Amino acid sequence: MTIEARFKIKRHDFTLDVELSIPDHGVTAIYGDSGCGKTTLLRAIAGLEYSQDAYLRVGHSLWQDGAFFIPPEKRSLGYVFQEASLFAHLNVRRNLEYGLKRVPQNDCKVSLERAIDLLGISHLLERSTEQLSGGERQRVAIARALATSPRILLMDEPLSALDLKRKQEIMPYLESLHDELKIPVLYVSHAPGEVARLADHLILLEDGKLKASGELDNMLTRLDLPLAHGDKAAALIHATVAGHDNEFNLTYLDFPGGRFSVAHKDLPVNHKVRLRVIARDVSLTLEHQSHTSILNIFPATVEEMTPEGTAQVMVRLLIQGVPLLARITRKSASILALEPGKQVFAQVKSVALLS
Amino acid sequence: MLTDSDLTALLITLKLAALTTLILLLIGTPLAWWLARSRWRFKFLIEAVIALPLVLPPTVLGFYLLIALGPNGPIGGLMQSLGGQPLAFTFTGLVIGSVFYSMPFVVQPLQSAFNAIGNRPMEVAATLGASPLDRFFSVAVPLARPGFLTASVLGFAHTIGEFGVVLMIGGNIPGQTQVLSIAIYDHVEILEYSQAHWLSGGLLILSFLMLISVYALNRRFSLVSP
């Protein structure tokens, strides 16, 4: 069960021409520079942009095929716009109920109470929309979209209109949506940080065309894609809390390739976390160093390498199948005689916990 | 004080203004919505036609309406061939004239109110399952409330104040087509200044009160909803 989409949409200075398959579960980020067609793609999926040359099937239901077109109000979807766009003439509760009243009652799988609960807005219900902060407005908008029990949730850069503080306030709610919701979420973003925290899959657009798509951890480390280059290039590792060391105040995080030791985090055992390992924080050795201050050392295989500027090389490693990036100097690569297939040890200087 | 014929003129005036405003809201709302949404290339032609009464001397408008509504005119002739009366010098004729004359005062505030809403709330409503008609009534109309208030009061007040058009197509038949503004004119003509004072003063205060309430209410709306 997937979402199959093909759109060719011509606007005066821009053409979106994509054909893609979107997983029917988890959060799929639609990522790319501004003007690449992310929002147009999302709007086309919602039925807000019309073109004859299009095909869209969500699971078993056909939403669009050439001249056959189901209008947005008949598509089971939730849409969260960049600005919250709450109805100014209705208070928070009636905003939430607007969509709820308009869907067949037996389609209601996510109850209004649950949406209110998930977004933490129960104390705001009787307020007018004027009395809400930017972050609260966006949370109400998300709950309003969820209250219709949509088949799919579409979010168009829901954080971009908010300042850093508001972003941080709303992020935990988005993460809990990711964990709790059973429906697929399409999340348009041009912020790598948001994508790394929220997404499972990534669709990369460039100039109105599909550049690549796939699992997020793989996409972030694919050397043929721009994401795996530059100062912010980083690998994403899914790990679970394995335990805590009380003597040295450390937390152990297990992933399929081994165990990370990080400074103590107050998290329960078995809690799932996302780790971000920046490429420039990873160094390589041929032998396992025991006299080093670095705790996190893993045996790895060089899979692929490409030049990064004139002096550096970006190396993609696999630790038991888990991809990792290391950015080292060209000179070091030469001294170590690195080449695809070579066994090395990856020394990870620092790890960031994303959630 | 007011004579019986003055009171009749007042009633006719209020009836005319109320009926005109009602008709204008009914046809002006879809028209304004269309003008606010349409991307038709020649939309400006329609806008110019609607705005004509703002610049034309009322007598010009009244003259053409008189011809159109009279027994030899297209509309009056049609009425007659259908077994009815020509519309010139009737109350119905007055209503038709007033609808044209006050049209821009209703359509323009509505159009700018609809413009100000923009497309976004309508798109939000669509994604929440509202059909086009549903979202028009549940989103566009409530959000355009200040525009409706302005349109109603301006349409009403402007109809009360009309003179030239009424004189041309309604004549001055007491009890049928004599409205307040013409009654005042008649009083002045025969030097009944105290009568003219009563009516003019009353009209002045009424108009002023209506405008005050529009501006005050719109200020409150704009404080409540941005």
Interface residues (C-beta under 8 A of the other chain):
Chain A: A46 G47 L48 P71 P72 E73 K74 L77 G78 Y79 F81 E83 S85 F87 A88 H89 Y98 G99 R102 V103 S128 E130 R144 A145 T148
Chain B: R120 P121 E123 V124 A125 A126 T127 L128 G129 A130 S131 D134 R135 S138 V139 P142 L143 R145 V224 S225 P226
